[in-house]
Amino acid sequence: QAQRESLLARQAAEAATRTKSEFLATVTHEIRTPLNGILGMAHLLQDGPLTATAREYAQTIEESGQALLTIINDILDFSKIEADKLTLCLEPFHLPRLLQGVIRQLAPLAEQKPGLQLELQMASDLPEYLLGDAGRLRQILINLIGNGIKFTERGQVRLHARVLERQNQRIRLELTVSDSGIGIPPEAQRNLFQAFVQADTSTTRRYGGTGLGLAICKRLLDMMAGSIQLTSRQGIGSCFTVQLPLQLASPPAPSEI
Ligand code: ADP
């Protein structure tokens, strides 16, 4: 009887969590549509004849809107994962191009810090075409490298890619993102992959963020049968190591390019 009751209670709790996550997913999705309208118009406004002050205001609207969109996208992704509503989308992709694209996208952010180098190192035997969810892999890397840039003032943020194992058509890929930044205290490292956790819990936190980025990375890698690990020393830097199995794919036929 007691066992049956605890089973029912657990099922009820799980159903409540799913309902909450579904609600969050719907609400955030609905917020995204008008926000995209605001962003688009704030962008177009900057093309028109404006005074310097008005242009600055329009830029601020766009930047703040972008920051809000990032937060909303994180909440949407996380609640979708929690509600079991997120599925991976497998497609052939070109790995070196994906890695170069991620670096290109984040280069302007790194360039805002004069003493910081953003580097990409690819092992010479890296395969070209793989089968996987390229969009989600890109999201994981952007999160990790974005964090690296956010928490590093001087030195470098480096993305390194290599193949750990190769068996027939399957490989085990390792992607490491290392930085020479502020590092993470040992007591904070253990819980960092949980949702809403940040290393700096003071009320005067210097860095913004929702504490969802790493939790999303971890969940996505779980779904990909991969893993993520962290080594870090305060004042020296951090290194996030991602490993995941992927299948080799053939290049797309010329008509598909
Ligand atoms: P946030 O949106 O707050 O950055 P994350 O889940 O991506 O959320 O990161 C959680 C926390 O982990 C950050 O707030 C920060 O305290 C710490 N952290 C993550 N990456 C790094 C890094 N490369 N260097 C130092 N601290 C980091």
Boltz pocket constraint, residues with backbone or C-beta under 6 A from the ligand:
constraints:
  - pocket:
      binder: B
      contacts: [[A, 143], [A, 144], [A, 147], [A, 148], [A, 151], [A, 179], [A, 181], [A, 182], [A, 183], [A, 184], [A, 192], [A, 194], [A, 197], [A, 198], [A, 199], [A, 200], [A, 208], [A, 209], [A, 210], [A, 211], [A, 212], [A, 213], [A, 214], [A, 215], [A, 238]]
      max_distance: 6.0
